[in-house]
Amino acid sequence: MAKVFIPTPLRKFTDQQSDIAIAGATVSEILEQLVERFPSLKQYLITSDGQLPPFINVFVGEEDIRNLQRMETEVSSDTLVSIIPAIAGGSEGVILSKKELARYDRHITIPEFGLEGQIKLKSSKVLVIGSGGLGSPLLLYLAAAGVGHIGIVDFDSVQDSNLHRQVLFGEEEVGMPKVDAAKKKLESLNPYITIKVYKERFSFKNALSLVEEYDVVADGTDNFPTRYLVNDVCVLKGKTNIYASIFQFEGQVSVFNFKDRDGNIGPNYRDLYESPPPLGLVPSCAEGGVLGVLPGIIGSMQALEVIKVITGVGQPLSGKLFTFDALSFSSRTFMLKKNPSNPLTGKTSIEPSLFDYEHFCGFHNHEIKEITAEEFRCLMGSGEDYQLVDVREAHEYYANNLSGILIPMGKILNCSHQIRRDVKVIIHCKAGGRSARAIRSLEEEKGYENLYNLKGGIEAVMACKLENA
Amino acid sequence: MGLNGMQMLSNETFSNQVCLPYSQILRLEKWGKEADEEICGFLVGEAKEGMLIIKECLIVKNRAPQCRSSRFLISKEEYMLAEKKATEDQKELLGIFHTHIDQLPIPSLLDVQNAFPGFYYLIYSVYKKNQSQFKTWELNPEIKLLYTLIY
């Protein structure tokens, strides 16, 4: 029988006994036996995943079991097993100044949240991917709440058509890189936090190194390649992914890859959608539109879940998919379970690794020819024969166009007979994304070789005209 | 006689009351102002009807391997010795004190992560080796931070 030393604060649970003889071959067995005899000790000695809580040290003889085989450390009959409170701490990490305590007073007032919640927020690192419709309210609330370290990834610049929903930006920021405008705004909102910006596209090339630095990732993008990439990199790196998406009048929120207190990991995006839909089936916000206030609602919910995950307050939306329909003002919450055929975590999963998600989602990355707005203006004035094709939707076309022929993106392959092969064909949309996809489809499916993407779309031409007016 | 040694933060949740004699506050103040590193030790006394009466602050060496101006660590041996001494003196180990240098006496994340539910914690802050303030707190069994009232 090994002898177990019980420290003073735990003796109230052992009838004031300080030395207890217990049989067992390992520390794990000894502690289990001890807890069986004195059940009130359990919360102080063993976590739900069978480990030692951080505030307890166990010594076998003179050696800390964390330096031996931890809970599996062998114990002989004459060994002294000492349970000692871990006594450590220090001001390192006291990061809330008096001004901050005053700033966050209404948070600290909430009993379930308190100072502890605020300290956790200040110590946390959150990576927000995309600073657009969802990213705007998300970033504003995370910064206001006092999340200590926020990273923002976005390669895009602020456009006038963003302002109806991207409330992080104002008219004076049109044309500025979004990350720079966001950093300026958030720093003026909360000077006690740090904002790190990455003016680049979130791709399989930089995803691992970007995510590695952060505790939690919030995906505020609206395209499938990034959504799958964010999901997969979070699974690979063991990070919680706070997901949200919007389309027209509908929004979704969920918390993926969340590790609960028992060490169980919740479902991820691929449990919901194993693989992406065929290209063109689900339009993006740019193609399908979105009611401006909707990302405000959904992005705020996303911020709420980020804060809950960081602080451990409440039940995060793990294993559930929340959906909101703004038209009927109705919401539903669906239960999510792990899908056995999930390619990352299912039964037949392979060693996960990152790859080209653009290609995976049907975007083929071969180079296409481009023409700038300035070059296009020269072409118009040169007298050279050319054809201009507008692949935007009809309502966009009738609001403003460059007198090209209208073939909406969804009809581009069926109506390809209207596109000439004998002259230079300039294809454009609003900003250049849809037209690039149209060109790739036409080149691959129909063998076109004379297509040019108008860089920056009609917006670039309009801006160019204004500059030259 | 009531002694409130610091300006309380508003909106705190309180549990037990702690009685800390003025003589011990002076000792903490002296140690804190003299040291360049965080000082640490044990609170020894007795618990009576929800009131903790601290009789002695027992200082021990800060064994943190590095960054001792912002970290402290008490060794297993010193814990065992303190327990032995408290038992011999027919007192109890009630908790732990340590200082924060030029920082508020609010528990850091490091303090909270290492806090033992059932112990009382006192943080004594020294600013520029001159002004000082302190605060005591505990974790309840649900691992929530609670402040204690000081008399």
HADDOCK unambig.tbl for C-alpha pairs under 7 A between the chains (distance, minus, plus):
assign (segid A and resid 8 and name CA) (segid B and resid 93 and name CA) 6.76 0.50 0.50
assign (segid A and resid 9 and name CA) (segid B and resid 118 and name CA) 6.06 0.50 0.50
assign (segid A and resid 9 and name CA) (segid B and resid 119 and name CA) 6.85 0.50 0.50
assign (segid A and resid 54 and name CA) (segid B and resid 113 and name CA) 6.76 0.50 0.50
assign (segid A and resid 54 and name CA) (segid B and resid 114 and name CA) 6.09 0.50 0.50
assign (segid A and resid 55 and name CA) (segid B and resid 114 and name CA) 4.72 0.50 0.50
assign (segid A and resid 55 and name CA) (segid B and resid 115 and name CA) 5.80 0.50 0.50
assign (segid A and resid 55 and name CA) (segid B and resid 116 and name CA) 5.30 0.50 0.50
assign (segid A and resid 84 and name CA) (segid B and resid 76 and name CA) 6.90 0.50 0.50
assign (segid A and resid 85 and name CA) (segid B and resid 116 and name CA) 6.42 0.50 0.50
assign (segid A and resid 86 and name CA) (segid B and resid 114 and name CA) 6.42 0.50 0.50
assign (segid A and resid 87 and name CA) (segid B and resid 73 and name CA) 5.89 0.50 0.50
assign (segid A and resid 87 and name CA) (segid B and resid 74 and name CA) 5.44 0.50 0.50
assign (segid A and resid 87 and name CA) (segid B and resid 114 and name CA) 6.70 0.50 0.50
assign (segid A and resid 88 and name CA) (segid B and resid 72 and name CA) 5.41 0.50 0.50
assign (segid A and resid 88 and name CA) (segid B and resid 73 and name CA) 4.28 0.50 0.50
assign (segid A and resid 88 and name CA) (segid B and resid 74 and name CA) 6.31 0.50 0.50
assign (segid A and resid 88 and name CA) (segid B and resid 111 and name CA) 6.98 0.50 0.50
assign (segid A and resid 88 and name CA) (segid B and resid 114 and name CA) 6.00 0.50 0.50
assign (segid A and resid 89 and name CA) (segid B and resid 71 and name CA) 5.69 0.50 0.50
assign (segid A and resid 89 and name CA) (segid B and resid 72 and name CA) 5.43 0.50 0.50
assign (segid A and resid 89 and name CA) (segid B and resid 73 and name CA) 6.72 0.50 0.50
assign (segid A and resid 89 and name CA) (segid B and resid 110 and name CA) 5.07 0.50 0.50
assign (segid A and resid 89 and name CA) (segid B and resid 111 and name CA) 4.27 0.50 0.50
assign (segid A and resid 89 and name CA) (segid B and resid 114 and name CA) 6.31 0.50 0.50
assign (segid A and resid 90 and name CA) (segid B and resid 70 and name CA) 5.14 0.50 0.50
assign (segid A and resid 90 and name CA) (segid B and resid 71 and name CA) 3.96 0.50 0.50
assign (segid A and resid 90 and name CA) (segid B and resid 72 and name CA) 5.41 0.50 0.50
assign (segid A and resid 90 and name CA) (segid B and resid 100 and name CA) 6.73 0.50 0.50
assign (segid A and resid 90 and name CA) (segid B and resid 108 and name CA) 6.90 0.50 0.50
assign (segid A and resid 90 and name CA) (segid B and resid 110 and name CA) 6.44 0.50 0.50
assign (segid A and resid 90 and name CA) (segid B and resid 111 and name CA) 6.03 0.50 0.50
assign (segid A and resid 91 and name CA) (segid B and resid 70 and name CA) 4.89 0.50 0.50
assign (segid A and resid 91 and name CA) (segid B and resid 71 and name CA) 6.34 0.50 0.50
assign (segid A and resid 91 and name CA) (segid B and resid 100 and name CA) 5.29 0.50 0.50
assign (segid A and resid 91 and name CA) (segid B and resid 103 and name CA) 6.82 0.50 0.50
assign (segid A and resid 91 and name CA) (segid B and resid 108 and name CA) 5.73 0.50 0.50
assign (segid A and resid 92 and name CA) (segid B and resid 70 and name CA) 4.96 0.50 0.50
assign (segid A and resid 92 and name CA) (segid B and resid 71 and name CA) 6.31 0.50 0.50
assign (segid A and resid 92 and name CA) (segid B and resid 108 and name CA) 6.61 0.50 0.50
assign (segid A and resid 92 and name CA) (segid B and resid 110 and name CA) 6.90 0.50 0.50
assign (segid A and resid 93 and name CA) (segid B and resid 108 and name CA) 5.19 0.50 0.50
assign (segid A and resid 93 and name CA) (segid B and resid 109 and name CA) 5.82 0.50 0.50
assign (segid A and resid 93 and name CA) (segid B and resid 110 and name CA) 6.58 0.50 0.50
assign (segid A and resid 94 and name CA) (segid B and resid 103 and name CA) 6.99 0.50 0.50
assign (segid A and resid 94 and name CA) (segid B and resid 107 and name CA) 6.93 0.50 0.50
assign (segid A and resid 94 and name CA) (segid B and resid 108 and name CA) 4.45 0.50 0.50
assign (segid A and resid 109 and name CA) (segid B and resid 11 and name CA) 5.27 0.50 0.50
assign (segid A and resid 116 and name CA) (segid B and resid 145 and name CA) 6.70 0.50 0.50
assign (segid A and resid 119 and name CA) (segid B and resid 109 and name CA) 6.53 0.50 0.50
